Amino acid sequence: MQFPKKLQNLQKTMSVKEKVEAAGFQLVDYEYVNKKVGKGLRNFDEIVIIDARPG
């Protein structure tokens, strides 16, 4: 994900939560995602899923 230039210098010191919020997203739990996605992964018209677990 590419952040706006004014945020690029802050990226190294920002937490994952801060980066998510700066990009205009929100952190949600499993139940929220499950309600939006349902049983299929093909109709993502309301959500964007980003896996932010460490590698």
Secondary structure per residue as TSV (DSSP state, phi and psi in degrees):
chain	resnum	aa	ss	phi	psi
A	1	M	-	360.0	136.9
A	2	Q	-	-103.8	124.2
A	3	F	-	-89.8	157.1
A	4	P	-	-57.0	152.9
A	5	K	H	-53.4	-38.9
A	6	K	H	-65.4	-20.1
A	7	L	H	-98.5	-12.6
A	8	Q	H	-60.9	-37.2
A	9	N	T	-71.3	-23.9
A	10	L	T	-86.9	-12.7
A	11	Q	G	-53.8	-39.2
A	12	K	G	-68.9	-24.5
A	13	T	G	-104.4	-4.7
A	14	M	-	-84.6	144.2
A	15	S	-	-77.1	168.5
A	16	V	H	-59.3	-44.3
A	17	K	H	-59.4	-43.7
A	18	E	H	-64.2	-39.8
A	19	K	H	-65.7	-41.6
A	20	V	H	-61.0	-47.8
A	21	E	H	-68.1	-37.1
A	22	A	H	-65.0	-29.9
A	23	A	T	-83.8	-3.3
A	24	G	T	89.7	14.6
A	25	F	-	-103.4	178.1
A	26	Q	-	-137.7	151.0
A	27	L	-	-82.7	134.8
A	28	V	-	-133.9	166.8
A	29	D	-	-98.0	177.3
A	30	Y	H	-59.1	-43.1
A	31	E	H	-61.7	-39.4
A	32	Y	H	-61.7	-47.4
A	33	V	H	-63.6	-43.9
A	34	N	H	-60.2	-39.4
A	35	K	H	-66.5	-37.3
A	36	K	H	-77.3	-39.3
A	37	V	H	-86.8	-38.5
A	38	G	T	72.6	-137.9
A	39	K	T	-94.3	-4.1
A	40	G	-	-126.8	154.7
A	41	L	S	-109.5	19.9
A	42	R	S	-103.9	-18.6
A	43	N	-	-112.8	68.9
A	44	F	-	-90.5	82.1
A	45	D	S	-104.7	-7.7
A	46	E	S	-120.9	-13.7
A	47	I	-	-136.4	159.5
A	48	V	-	-125.8	124.2
A	49	I	-	-102.9	124.1
A	50	I	-	-123.5	120.1
A	51	D	-	-84.9	111.4
A	52	A	-	-104.9	20.1
A	53	R	-	-69.5	145.2
A	54	P	-	-64.2	147.6
A	55	G	-	-75.8	360.0
